[in-house]
Amino acid sequence: MKSIQELMQIKEKIENVAAERNKRGIATIAVHMGTCGIANGALNVLSAVEEELKLQKLTDKVAVIKSGCPGLCFDEPLVTVSIPGKASYIYRKVSPENAKKIVAQHIGNNQPVTEWLINAAGEKFEEINYLKYQKRIVLANCGFIDPEKIEEYIARDGYFALAKSIKEMQPADVIDIIKKSGLRGRGGAGFPTGMKWEFAYKQNNPQKYVLCNADEGDPGAFMDRSVLEGDPHSVLEAMAIAGYAIGSNQGYIYVRAEYPIAVERVGNAIKQAREMGLLGKNILGSDFSFDIDIRLGAGAFVCGEETALMTSVEGKRGEPRYRPPFPAIAGLWGKPTILNNVETYANIHHIILKGWEWFASMGTEKSKGTKVFALAGKINNTGLIEVPMGTTLRTILYEIGGGIQNGKKFKAAQTGGPSGGCISAENLDTPIDYDNLIAIGSMMGSGGLIVMDENTCMVDIARFFLEFTQDESCGKCPPCRIGTKRMLETLTRITEGKGKPEDLENLRTLAVTIKNASFCGLGQTSPNPVLSTMRYFMNEYEAHIHDRTCPSGICKSLLNYSIIKEKCTGCGVCSRNCPVGAISGKVKEPHVIDAEKCTKCGTCFDKCKFKAIVRQ
Amino acid sequence: MNCQCKCSSGKEEKYAPIDRVIEKYQGQEGALIPILHQVQQVYGYLPEDIQAYIAEKLGVSLSEVYGVVSFYALFTTVPKGKHRLSICLGTACYVKGSGEILAEFEKKLNIKVGETTPDGLFTLEACRCLGACGLAPVMMVDEDVHGRLVADDVPKIINKYKGN
């Protein structure tokens, strides 16, 4: 491919196919197949759809599409049915049997099966509650195109931004637009992307590198996976644009090996882009050449840190390096290198095509554009959402997320993974952006947002995160290697009811020391979950230490089990199941628990059918 | 197991897959990790003799290869069971009780996390976030993700994979 005209021809061809389909009245059935969908049985749904179409002899009247994930994980597997001239309908929680009925009734008889629909009134996708408050830029294509077909990406203006950059802009112009847009890195720290590119651009070196951080390691964040699975070309295109801007001819995507579907789709996308001449030598007939290779992670969280990632791409132990020199000066193999994460890249082509003014018009003063969050934990609607910067947590949790599960009370939302902190109820109305989150003691991180309710123990969560960072500490520097270990020991002691009053002060001293003295971002931010829970939930720490109780009923060693005489029927299920023989009593008479023998395993509590056992 | 017969043909045959992998990356910088990934896929694990062979072929020291193998959680120097049960202990899964699912597997399989059943069928592992948090708690069996787990799913999953 040599010109924008050829790109245009592909776009028109796809549009013609769609128009032709419409004209001939051919319906489409899209089965959404991201990791979540597949885990919930989307593959079986797809074969059921295909089988039923064959059975009903409808194969020439329906086009079946394999699409990516539209972000409604809580309703997977999803199927969208569109009949020309009619509204598109989205079905939720589709089983293979339901899929067959949908084919027969919706396609066969032109009657949507309303009870399984998300949009029963036929409202547009963006009008349903879950999406009304969202603004989808990064996720614009996810769930709407077949990620395995480059033509579908091109039909949605894909690779036009690359063409525009190469054909109509100088590298400095590209950098200027990105700078003016105010785009900041979506991987965590929020460094201005355009500035990073400019540093690398100014280096006079024939060999430079463009890296993509797809080592999405923060537990609870999965937007990068979804973009790679649902819209891989948007990342490839942006990397090529970055290559053109800084003067590089080689890129690497560093993907976690835990994401096999993403790896496969990116590999396929690179192959297609090469075949079309959109990657490789002399892209679009110009002097600019750029290629991309995949590097697989191997299960080390620290490799999400930029210098550790580069060391890992070099094929070594993924230990961080000292900065400066910063990667833009001396990065991969000592050459000028830029590293951005998947979500950052997925914004680039939109900015080039629609202009920096458009992008800068969204968001807050210092945080422009949108942010994708992965909603998880104890919330009704779990999934991926994209909202303008500055949206409040209240809107996210209650309007989009549908509130807390089982009508429980909200306690905290955790952002920023093991480097971040908790947002408590008092900050529900704070507009979320990079700076506000830091001010309230958390951080944006990559966008995992895990909701915790009244049954989550915040001391236990702090212990959980310390266990994580302690396990993932690469061991290079002592403050992180030994400091996190000491903090973990202290927190474990507290959750086991052996906390001492001086533990709180010791935790704080250790936290400050580790923050100041650690070598890389992993260590420097590792005390954050402890500091933030101590800031907002000190009462829980005190209850564990002074009163030897766990107010949320989570820390097993601090719980006491007893039997309510009036409710106990003497059935004997508890005493038969107790692994340590701590329960005694005669048949048909109330039983008792021997607190000395009880190991607090909770078996009796789970087994009692009469709710006669209380835990407090 | 090392070939003990001292004939060169056996050794060549055993290591032939490694040669094929290394050949693909000829002349490429930083290929050690992709090579280890692919070699582990062939043999299931990376014992010392295989690490030594890779080191020799790449012209690097064994300590460098071992340093990389021991650093990354996905590389293993001991054989794993036929099926790898990997329970996610990421934050979202943890707050939704994946710790209890893991305990249930330990109980039902009678092994601890990190161990393999005596019949070599299952290895039980804990992992850090599979990126399917919307379905928490989740686990991965080989390359399949299972979501929205409850304790009652544990025997079902074991039985499903026992048969094949």
Chai-1 contact restraints between the chains, C-beta under 6 A:
chainA,res_idxA,chainB,res_idxB,connection_type,confidence,min_distance_angstrom,max_distance_angstrom,comment,restraint_id
A,T35,B,A132,contact,1.0,0.0,6.0,A-B,restraint_1
A,T35,B,V145,contact,1.0,0.0,6.0,A-B,restraint_2
A,C36,B,A132,contact,1.0,0.0,6.0,A-B,restraint_3
A,C36,B,G134,contact,1.0,0.0,6.0,A-B,restraint_4
A,C36,B,L135,contact,1.0,0.0,6.0,A-B,restraint_5
A,A39,B,A132,contact,1.0,0.0,6.0,A-B,restraint_6
A,A39,B,L135,contact,1.0,0.0,6.0,A-B,restraint_7
A,A39,B,V145,contact,1.0,0.0,6.0,A-B,restraint_8
A,A39,B,G147,contact,1.0,0.0,6.0,A-B,restraint_9
A,C73,B,G134,contact,1.0,0.0,6.0,A-B,restraint_10
A,P219,B,G90,contact,1.0,0.0,6.0,A-B,restraint_11
A,P219,B,T91,contact,1.0,0.0,6.0,A-B,restraint_12
A,P219,B,R128,contact,1.0,0.0,6.0,A-B,restraint_13
A,P219,B,C129,contact,1.0,0.0,6.0,A-B,restraint_14
A,G220,B,G90,contact,1.0,0.0,6.0,A-B,restraint_15
A,G220,B,T91,contact,1.0,0.0,6.0,A-B,restraint_16
A,G220,B,A92,contact,1.0,0.0,6.0,A-B,restraint_17
A,G220,B,C133,contact,1.0,0.0,6.0,A-B,restraint_18
A,F222,B,G131,contact,1.0,0.0,6.0,A-B,restraint_19
A,F222,B,C133,contact,1.0,0.0,6.0,A-B,restraint_20
A,R225,B,G131,contact,1.0,0.0,6.0,A-B,restraint_21
A,A257,B,L74,contact,1.0,0.0,6.0,A-B,restraint_22
A,E258,B,L130,contact,1.0,0.0,6.0,A-B,restraint_23
A,P260,B,E143,contact,1.0,0.0,6.0,A-B,restraint_24
A,L296,B,H37,contact,1.0,0.0,6.0,A-B,restraint_25
A,A298,B,Y72,contact,1.0,0.0,6.0,A-B,restraint_26
A,A298,B,L74,contact,1.0,0.0,6.0,A-B,restraint_27
A,G299,B,Y72,contact,1.0,0.0,6.0,A-B,restraint_28
A,G299,B,A73,contact,1.0,0.0,6.0,A-B,restraint_29
A,G299,B,L74,contact,1.0,0.0,6.0,A-B,restraint_30
A,A300,B,Y72,contact,1.0,0.0,6.0,A-B,restraint_31
A,V313,B,G30,contact,1.0,0.0,6.0,A-B,restraint_32
A,E314,B,G30,contact,1.0,0.0,6.0,A-B,restraint_33
A,G315,B,G30,contact,1.0,0.0,6.0,A-B,restraint_34
A,G315,B,L32,contact,1.0,0.0,6.0,A-B,restraint_35
A,G315,B,I33,contact,1.0,0.0,6.0,A-B,restraint_36
A,R317,B,G67,contact,1.0,0.0,6.0,A-B,restraint_37
A,R317,B,V68,contact,1.0,0.0,6.0,A-B,restraint_38
A,R317,B,F71,contact,1.0,0.0,6.0,A-B,restraint_39
A,A374,B,C133,contact,1.0,0.0,6.0,A-B,restraint_40
A,A376,B,A92,contact,1.0,0.0,6.0,A-B,restraint_41
A,A376,B,C133,contact,1.0,0.0,6.0,A-B,restraint_42
A,A376,B,A136,contact,1.0,0.0,6.0,A-B,restraint_43
A,G377,B,A92,contact,1.0,0.0,6.0,A-B,restraint_44
A,G377,B,V95,contact,1.0,0.0,6.0,A-B,restraint_45
A,T382,B,G134,contact,1.0,0.0,6.0,A-B,restraint_46
A,G383,B,G134,contact,1.0,0.0,6.0,A-B,restraint_47
A,I450,B,T91,contact,1.0,0.0,6.0,A-B,restraint_48
A,I450,B,A92,contact,1.0,0.0,6.0,A-B,restraint_49
A,M452,B,V95,contact,1.0,0.0,6.0,A-B,restraint_50
A,T456,B,V95,contact,1.0,0.0,6.0,A-B,restraint_51
A,F464,B,Y94,contact,1.0,0.0,6.0,A-B,restraint_52
